[in-house]
Amino acid sequence: MACQRYGILVLALLASLSSAGWADTAPAPQSALTPPAGPVIPPKAIFDIADDGGALHQQSLLQCPATLDGYSRDVPHVYDKAGFDVSCNYRGPQSDVTIYLTRRPPALLAQDFEGERQAILKRFADAAARDGAVPVPPGLDWKSASFVSNKGVQLDDLLLAEVSGWEFQIRATYVSGSADPTHKMVEDITALTLKTAGAHLAACAAAPPPARAGQSVSDVDYATTLALSGITMARLNPRPDPTPVWCAEGSFPVGQTNPVLWRNIGFDGKSGDADRISGTDPRIVEVRLDPASGEVAAKQGATMDIYDVIIGNADSADLIGIFNGRPSPGDLGKLIFSGGQIHVFAHFDRATNKIQIFTGKPAAAK
């Protein structure tokens, strides 16, 4: 189904990648008459397709099963480059149900609802608002509208609600004889969405992003101690404590790719001790609290938490930065995506199980 789509509220670095934070922009909505190009298999960094056909949206933990209530899902659609604007469409007998999940400021909900409503009226020449209340699933504060078109044969329902800083939209197109199964499908897919994405996004919203104002301390005399403890942590690869819950925070637009910044949170609702950057590149960048942070801070008579920036894959890990606090997105951008060589302070080779510490001029990444 063609429907008006609004782009992600892009959390991007300033063009120079030298900013200390994200730059907020809101792209103009796409045309309501232009459906997304497809079908295109979405990247695994956005939708992970299981053996049974179920699709897991990585950025929200939205689950789109292959079938539900007799409806079959099409290939999931991604409207942006980073996975913050997606949809899953289901086809049933004389009925289509599409769910959209888009990160969007809550203040724009009313404006977006009116835009979607007008798009339906413009798309179908004889479309008119339909009298009577639209059945809405429990659990959300919905904005809703219903329409009739195609000489009274086609019915369209529009539902829109805010879910922890994301917009959850449902579009249902059906004939009157399919009203009951359509409404059941809408209710069941909403319940599944609230159980999966709803719970995850609520946990992330309850753990606001931590302060990120750390400065590089790579040139201090205790850098070798930190390099050793940090790369040892990477070698042992302990999971962040508590059990990690990763929240997608924003994206780095770099050329044709958009790596995503994630933060780890704990079940107590507080941000954890790690950040992660991932994308189509098989390497993963992690920002981890250095195990020697407390000891080094005490010896320096300073109050600081020391974080290491580690880039690695299945074969090796390189420690490429040391900061006296969580580094800002701008500093991470300059460190990782500047286009020059990445220098390392320590290297771990998983095949040989050996660690190298570089005490002089940092070596180029291997």
C-alpha positions in Angstrom: 0.0 0.0 0.0 1.2 3.5 -0.8 1.1 5.7 2.2 2.7 9.0 3.2 5.9 8.4 5.0 7.8 10.7 7.2 11.6 10.3 7.5 13.5 9.6 10.7 14.4 12.5 13.0 18.0 12.1 12.1 20.4 12.3 14.9 23.5 13.1 12.9 26.9 14.5 13.4 27.5 17.9 12.1 29.0 17.7 8.6 32.5 18.3 9.7 32.2 15.5 12.3 33.8 17.8 14.8 30.7 18.6 16.9 30.4 17.3 20.4 26.8 16.1 19.9 24.1 15.2 17.4 22.4 17.6 15.0 18.7 17.2 14.8 17.0 17.5 11.4 13.5 16.5 10.2 13.5 15.6 6.5 10.5 16.6 4.4 7.8 13.8 4.1 7.9 11.7 1.0 5.0 11.8 -1.5 2.0 9.9 -0.6 1.7 8.6 -4.1 5.2 7.1 -4.2 5.4 3.7 -2.5 8.8 2.5 -1.3 11.0 0.8 -3.9 11.0 -2.9 -3.5 11.0 -5.7 -2.7 14.5 -5.2 -1.3 15.8 -7.5 1.4 16.7 -5.2 4.3 20.2 -5.4 5.8 20.6 -7.7 8.8 21.8 -4.6 10.8 18.2 -3.4 10.6 16.0 -6.5 10.2 17.2 -10.0 11.2 15.2 -12.6 9.3 14.9 -15.9 11.2 14.7 -19.4 9.7 11.0 -19.4 10.2 10.6 -16.1 8.3 10.0 -13.9 11.3 11.7 -10.5 11.1 13.2 -8.8 14.2 13.8 -5.1 13.9 17.1 -4.5 15.6 16.6 -0.9 16.6 13.3 -1.4 18.4 13.0 -5.2 18.9 9.7 -5.0 16.9 8.8 -8.5 15.8 7.1 -9.1 12.5 6.2 -12.8 12.2 5.9 -14.3 8.8 2.3 -15.1 9.4 -0.3 -14.0 11.9 -4.1 -14.7 12.0 -4.0 -16.0 8.5 -2.2 -13.0 7.1 1.2 -13.3 5.3 3.9 -10.7 5.6 5.7 -9.2 2.7 9.4 -8.2 2.8 9.9 -5.6 5.5 10.5 -2.0 4.2 13.2 0.4 5.4 12.6 4.1 4.6 15.9 5.5 5.9 19.5 4.3 5.9 19.8 3.6 9.6 16.7 1.7 10.6 14.7 4.3 12.4 11.8 4.3 9.9 10.4 0.9 9.0 7.2 -1.0 8.1 5.8 -4.5 7.8 2.9 -5.2 5.5 0.5 -8.2 5.9 -1.9 -9.5 3.2 -5.0 -11.5 4.0 -8.2 -12.4 2.1 -9.5 -9.0 0.7 -7.5 -7.2 3.4 -4.1 -5.5 3.9 -2.7 -4.4 7.3 0.5 -2.4 7.4 2.3 -1.3 10.6 4.9 1.5 10.6 7.3 2.4 13.3 9.2 5.7 13.0 11.3 7.6 15.6 9.6 11.0 15.7 9.2 13.8 18.3 5.9 13.3 20.1 5.1 17.0 19.5 4.7 16.2 15.8 2.0 13.5 16.3 -1.0 15.6 15.6 0.7 17.2 12.5 1.7 13.8 11.2 -1.8 12.3 11.7 -3.3 15.1 9.7 -0.8 14.6 7.0 -1.6 10.9 6.8 -5.3 11.6 6.8 -5.0 14.1 3.9 -2.8 11.6 2.0 -5.6 9.0 2.0 -8.2 11.6 0.9 -5.9 12.7 -2.0 -4.9 9.2 -3.1 -8.4 7.9 -3.9 -10.6 10.2 -6.0 -13.9 9.4 -4.3 -12.5 8.9 -0.8 -14.6 10.3 2.0 -14.5 10.2 5.8 -16.6 7.3 7.1 -19.1 7.8 10.0 -18.8 5.8 13.1 -15.9 5.1 15.5 -12.9 3.0 14.4 -12.3 0.0 16.6 -9.0 0.7 18.3 -6.8 -1.9 20.1 -6.3 -1.4 23.9 -3.1 -0.1 25.4 -2.4 3.1 23.5 -3.8 6.6 23.2 -4.8 6.4 19.5 -5.6 9.1 16.9 -7.9 7.4 14.4 -9.9 7.9 11.3 -11.8 5.8 8.8 -12.6 6.3 5.1 -14.7 4.8 2.3 -13.8 4.8 -1.4 -14.0 2.9 -4.7 -17.8 3.4 -4.9 -18.3 2.3 -1.3 -16.4 -1.0 -1.7 -13.1 -0.1 -0.1 -12.6 0.8 3.6 -9.5 2.3 5.0 -8.7 2.7 8.7 -5.8 4.9 10.0 -4.5 4.6 13.5 -1.5 6.5 15.0 -0.1 6.6 18.5 3.1 7.6 20.3 5.3 4.8 21.8 8.2 6.1 23.9 9.4 8.6 21.3 8.4 6.6 18.3 5.3 6.8 16.1 3.4 3.5 15.7 1.0 3.7 12.8 -1.5 1.1 11.4 -3.1 1.3 8.0 -5.8 -1.3 7.2 -7.4 -1.6 3.8 -10.3 -4.0 3.4 -13.8 -4.7 2.2 -16.8 -4.7 4.5 -17.0 -8.5 4.5 -13.5 -8.7 5.9 -14.0 -6.3 8.7 -13.9 -8.8 11.6 -10.7 -10.6 10.6 -9.1 -7.3 9.8 -9.9 -5.8 13.2 -8.7 -9.0 14.9 -5.4 -8.8 13.0 -5.0 -5.1 14.0 -5.6 -5.9 17.7 -3.2 -8.9 17.7 -0.3 -7.2 15.9 -0.7 -4.2 18.3 -0.5 -6.6 21.3 2.6 -8.2 19.8 4.2 -4.8 19.1 3.6 -3.6 22.7 5.0 -6.8 24.1 8.2 -6.5 22.1 9.0 -3.0 20.8 6.8 -1.3 23.3 8.6 -2.8 26.3 12.1 -2.3 24.9 11.5 1.3 23.9 10.0 2.1 27.2 13.1 0.8 29.0 15.3 2.9 26.7 13.2 6.0 27.3 13.5 5.5 31.0 17.3 5.5 30.8 18.2 8.8 29.2 21.5 9.1 27.4 24.5 9.6 29.7 26.8 12.6 29.7 29.4 12.3 27.0 32.1 14.9 27.6 35.2 12.7 28.0 38.5 14.0 26.6 41.4 12.0 25.1 44.0 11.0 27.6 46.0 8.9 25.2 49.2 10.9 25.7 49.4 10.6 29.6 52.1 8.6 31.3 49.7 6.0 32.5 48.3 5.2 29.1 50.3 2.0 28.9 48.5 0.7 32.1 45.2 1.6 30.6 46.0 0.0 27.2 47.0 -3.2 28.9 43.8 -3.4 31.1 41.6 -2.3 28.2 42.9 -4.9 25.7 42.8 -7.6 28.3 39.1 -6.8 28.8 38.7 -7.2 25.1 40.5 -10.5 25.1 38.3 -11.9 27.9 35.3 -10.2 26.2 33.1 -10.0 29.3 29.6 -9.0 28.8 28.7 -5.6 30.2 27.2 -5.8 33.7 24.3 -6.0 34.2 23.0 -8.1 31.4 23.1 -5.8 28.3 20.1 -4.2 26.9 21.2 -2.1 23.8 19.3 1.0 22.9 19.7 2.6 19.5 20.5 6.2 20.0 21.4 7.7 16.7 23.4 7.3 13.5 26.6 8.5 11.9 26.0 9.4 8.2 29.3 8.4 6.7 29.3 8.3 2.9 26.8 5.7 1.8 26.7 4.0 5.2 25.0 5.0 8.5 26.6 3.2 11.5 24.3 3.3 14.5 25.4 4.3 18.1 23.9 2.1 20.8 24.0 2.5 24.6 23.9 -0.3 27.1 21.3 0.0 29.9 20.6 -2.0 33.0 17.3 -3.3 34.2 17.4 -0.7 37.0 16.7 1.9 34.3 20.1 3.4 34.3 22.6 3.6 31.5 25.2 0.9 31.7 28.9 1.0 31.2 29.2 0.6 27.4 28.4 2.1 24.1 28.6 0.3 20.7 28.7 1.4 17.1 27.6 -1.1 14.4 26.6 -1.1 10.8 27.1 -3.0 7.6 30.9 -3.3 8.4 31.5 -6.6 10.2 33.7 -4.8 12.7 32.1 -3.4 15.9 33.3 -0.4 17.8 32.7 -0.5 21.6 33.3 2.1 24.2 33.9 0.3 27.5 34.7 1.4 31.0 38.4 0.5 31.6 38.8 -2.1 34.4 41.7 -0.1 35.8 39.7 3.1 35.8 39.2 3.3 39.6 42.8 2.4 40.4 44.3 4.9 38.0 41.9 7.7 39.0 42.8 7.2 42.7 46.5 7.3 41.9 46.1 10.5 40.0 44.0 12.0 42.7 41.2 12.6 40.2 37.5 11.9 39.9 37.0 10.3 36.5 35.8 7.2 34.7 38.2 6.1 32.0 36.7 4.6 28.8 38.5 2.7 26.1 37.5 2.7 22.4 37.9 -0.8 21.0 37.4 -1.8 17.4 37.3 -5.5 16.6 35.9 -8.5 14.7 36.0 -12.3 15.1 39.7 -12.3 14.5 41.2 -9.4 16.4 40.6 -6.4 18.6 42.4 -3.0 18.6 42.3 -0.4 21.4 42.3 2.9 19.5 41.4 5.5 22.1 41.5 6.3 25.8 39.2 9.0 27.3 38.6 10.4 30.8 34.9 9.9 30.4 32.5 8.7 27.7 33.6 10.3 24.4 31.1 12.5 22.6 29.7 11.4 19.2 31.8 14.1 17.5 35.0 12.8 19.0 34.1 9.2 18.1 33.4 10.4 14.6 36.8 12.1 14.3 38.5 9.1 15.8 36.9 6.4 13.6 35.5 8.1 10.5 38.0 10.8 9.7 39.3 9.0 6.7 42.9 8.7 7.9 44.7 5.9 9.5 43.4 4.5 12.8 46.2 4.2 15.3 46.2 1.6 18.0 47.7 1.4 21.5 47.2 -2.3 21.9 46.3 -5.2 19.7 44.9 -8.7 20.4 45.1 -11.5 17.9 42.5 -14.2 18.7 44.2 -16.9 16.6 47.5 -16.7 18.6 45.9 -15.5 21.8 48.6 -12.8 22.0 48.5 -9.2 23.1 50.8 -6.5 21.8 51.2 -3.2 23.7 52.7 -0.2 21.7 54.5 2.1 24.0 56.0 4.5 21.4 54.2 6.1 18.6 50.9 4.3 18.1 50.9 1.7 15.3 48.5 1.7 12.4 45.5 -0.6 12.9 46.0 -4.1 11.6 
